[in-house]
């Protein structure tokens, strides 16, 4: 359960707040009463969640800067004095990593190292969660879900960069913020790996849901790559609830939780791409359809699944919205957007609904 009273007045730095996940997290933290500073580049797409849900209106400050800029990061951390940092600034796309692998490694690996060094230099931070990906694991196309103890890897530059970010986080933690020395430095560092997140407000290229929405609104068949691939689908609010719960534990008992964590869906929600595309089309209606794109494409993993038994046992976390509900909420968000609805109010309403279903105290507007 996320404790609203715990977050009221807490100072939080969210990197990547102009992105899809970062925007939703910033909204949620605002609803909980936290003072949020965002640090990111300008939104990468137009439209985007950051602008459509007016994320900036609820922030203490929104800083547009590069995650690799050590001096700027130190300046922002010293000025904002965050107790918590949730790091989501990244190059987030597999196919983009094939087009520019150096930029992908630079942002995802060097950017993570730079942030950790800024925290070391600036001081004051109590808890950091470095968010990576389910793709950080060495993918052996196994039928079982990947566990936190499995080796890091990655076939493509993006996946590899996330495995590298995990290794960087672990090395910086043991070198400068070792859990055994927590009473001295009082900094707890963890990493978090989520599944394939979906939800309203994502317009990134080469992601299934945004690709489908673009095709549906244009009245054409969506071209779907790798329809047979299996992914651990989950609504964006699912892993964010895990990050928030983990952050609370890091603050209160850092050494016990300063490690890697999986936040994925129920095993039954690891579905093929074409299953999700069919369901999205049915929910959208209006003759929405898709077809397999059998052209030449870079390699992507065929089978991904996360084992989240550790988060269940030690954090008491579990998914609340099954995939059908996640898709319904996602389609409802995009429908409302194209009708010209108040997307800030609708997004906060979805956070409230999720909080109620999760048994947390309902979020309230500030």
N, C-alpha and C positions, 0 to 999 in steps of 0.2 A: 504494500500500500504506500502511495506517495503522501507524505504528510504536508498538508498545506501550511500548517503553522511553522513547520521547519523552514520553509522557503521564504516566508514573509521577511522582506528586508535583506535577504542574502544578496551579496554581490557576485555576479556570474559573468564571465567572459565566454562568449560563444564565437568560435572561429568558423567561418563559412556560413554566417547567418543570412546571407543573401541567397543561399541555395535552397533546395527543396527540403531536405531534412532539417537544416539549420533554421529555416524560416518557421517551420512547425514547432521546433523546440523553443525558439524565442517567444512565439505566441504563448506557448504553454507556461513557460517560466513567468511571463508577464501576468498571466491569469493567476498564478500561485503567489504573486506579490513580490517576486524577486526584482532586483535592480540589474538590468541586463545591458551589457556593453557588447556590441557586435563588431567583429573584425573580419573583413573579407574584401575580395574584389567586387566590383559592381556586378549586378546580375548578368548571367551568361546568356540568357534568352529573353525574348520579348514575345508574348507576355511572360510573367513569372509570378511566383507566390509572394515574393517580397513586396512587390508593388500592388498586386491585386488584393492582398489581404492587409495592406497598409502596416506591415510589420514594424517599420521604422517609428511609427507614431507611439509605440509602447516602449521603445528602448530609451535607456539613459543616454546612450551615444551610439552612433553608427559610424564606424571608421572604415573607409575604403583604402586598403593597403595590401601589400603582398606579404604572404605568410613567411617568405624568406628574408624579409627585412628585419634583421635583428635589432637594430637601433630603434625602429618604429615600434616594434613589439615591446621592447623594454619600456619605452616611453608610455605606451598605452597601459601596460600592466601597472606601472608605478602610479599613473594617474587614476585609473579605475579601481585599484586595490581589490581585485577579485579574490574571493575566497575559493571559488570554483572556476575551473576552466574545462569546457567541453569542446574538444578539438575535432572539427568536421571539415575544415578547409582542405580541399583536395581537387585533383583532376579525377572525376568519378566514372569515367566511361572506358569500357574495354576497347571499343573500336577506335576511339580517339587516341588511345595509347599506342596503337599500331601506326597511326599517322605521325605522332610526335612522341616517341618513347623517351627522349631526353627530358622534355618538359614534364612528362608524367613522373619520371623518377625524381626530378628536381623538386617539384611541388610536393609530392607525396612522401618522399624520404627526407630530403634536405629540409623541407618545410617543417616536418615533424621534429627533426633534430633542432632546428632553429627555435621553435616554440619552447621546447624543453630547456634549452640553454637560456632563453629569455626569462623563464620562470626561475631558473637557478640564480640568475644575476639580479633580477628585480626583487625577488622574495615576496612573502606575504600570502602566496597561494597555499591552500590547505589540501585541495583535491583536484586531480586532473584525470579526465577520461579521454584517451586517444581512440577515436572511432576509426576502425579499419573496414573489414568486409569479410563475408563468408568465403570469398575467393582467395583469402590469404593463405589457405592451407595447400599443401602439396596434394593436388587433385589426382587421385588414383581411380576415379570413376567408381568409387565404392558404393555399395547399396546402403551401408550404414552411415549415420550422420557423423560428421567430423567433430571430434572432441577437442577441448582446449589443449590437451597434451599432445595432439598430433603435430607433426613437423610442418613448419612453414614452407611455402613453395610458390607455385604460380607458373603456368605455361606462357601466358602473354605478359607484356610489360605492365599493364595495370595490376593484374593479380600479383605478379612478382613484387611490384612496388608496395603493395599492401602488406605482403609478407615481410619485406624489408622494414617497413614502418613499425611492424610489431617487434622486430629484432632491435631496432633503434630504441624504441620505448623501453624494452626490457633492459638493454644495456645502460641507458641513462638512469633508469631506476636503481639498478644494482650499484652503479658507480657513484651516484650523487644523492640518491634518496632511498637508500636501502631500508626495507621494512624493519630490519633489526635495530636500526638507529632512529626510528620514528620519533621517540621521545625527544631527540635532539633537534631534528629538522622539521618535524610535524607536517611533512608533505607526503600524501599517499597518491600513487600513480597506478592506474589500471588501464587496460585496453578492452574494447568492446567490438564484437563481430556480429553483424546482423545479416539477415537474409535479404532477398529481393524485395525492397520496400515499394509499395504502391500507395496512391492517395491523390487527392486533388492538388493542383498547383504545380505539377511536374510537366515541363515542356522540353526536356532534354532530347537531343537527337539520339536515335538508335537505342531507345528504351521502349519496351513493348507497349505499355499503357499510353504514353504520349504519342507514339506512332499510330496506335489504333485511333485515338481521339482525333488526331489530325486528319486521318483518312475518313472517319465517320462524319466529321463536320463538313468535309469537302464532297461527300457523297460518292466516294470511290472505294474500291476494295483495298484494304490494307495489305501490304506485302510483309509477310512474317518470316523472319529467318529462323532456322532451326526449330520448326514446330514440334519436333519430338523431344527437345531438351527438357529436363526436369529441373525446376527451381523451387527453393523454399520461399513461397510468396507470403507477405504479411503487410498489413496496413502500417503506414509510417508511424502511427502512434504507439504501436506495440514495442518496437525496440526503444523508442524514446522513453517509455515508461520504465524500461529496464535501466537506462542510463541514469534517470533521476533517482530511482531506488538505490542503485549502486553508489551514486554520489553521496547520498545520505550516509550509507555505511562507511564509505571511505573517510568521511569527515569525523565520524564518531569512533571508528575503530579501524584506522587505516591499515595496519599490518596484516589484518586478517583477510583483507579484500584486495590488496594491491597486486593484482595478477590479471590474466586474460579471462574474458567472459563471453559466452555465446548467448545471443538473444534471437531465437528463431521461432518459426511457427510450429504448430502441431505437425506430427509426421504426416497426417492425412492431408495437410495443405501443401505438401510438396507435389506440385502438379506439372503436367506437361504444358508447354507454351501454348499449344493449340487448344487445350482445355480452357485456359484463361481467355484466349481470344474468342472462342465460341461463347463463353459466358458473358464477356463484355459486349459482344454483338447483340446477344439476346436482351441484355439490360438496356442497351441504347435504343434498340428498335430501329424503325425507319429503314429497314432493309440493310442495316449495317452488316458488312461481310469482310472476310479476309481470304487471302490465298497464300500458299507457301511461296517463298522467294527462294528458288533453287539456283540462283546465281552463285558465283564464287565469292566466298566470304572468309575472313580470317578465322582461325580456330577459336572456338569458345567451348568451355566445358559442357559435356552432355548431361552430367548428373551432379547435382549439389544438394546436400542436406546437412543440417546442423543438429548436433546432440546438445540439448539445453538442460540436461538433467542436473548439472551443477548449479545453474541459476535457480532452478526449481527448489533444490534441496537446501541451498545455503542462503539464498536471497528471498525465497518465498515468491519468486516471480513466475508467472505463466501467461501465455497468450490469452486474450479475452475475446477478440473478434475472429471468428473463423473466416475462411477465405470468401465465402459467399457474402458475408456481412461487409468485409473489406471492399469487395468489388461494388456492392450496392452503394456504400458511402462515397466511393471514388467517382462513380458515374453521377451520383447526385451532386457532387461538388462541381463537376464540369458542366452539367446541365444548368446549374444555377449561374455559373460564370457566363455562359453564352446567352443567358436571359438578362444579364446585366444586374444581377443581385448584389447585395452588400456582402462581399466575400470575407471581409473581416468578421462580421457577425456570424456568418455561416461556419467559418472555420473554427471560431471559438465555440460555437454550438456543437460541433463535432467533438471537440476536446471535452466539453462538458458531458456529452453522451458517453464517450469512452470512459471518462473518470467515474461516472456513475456505474457503468457496467463492470468496471474493475474493482468496485467497492471502495474507491478513494473518495475523499471529500470532494464534492463537485467544485470545479474551477469557477471563479466568478470574475466578471469584468472589473477592471479598476477604473 
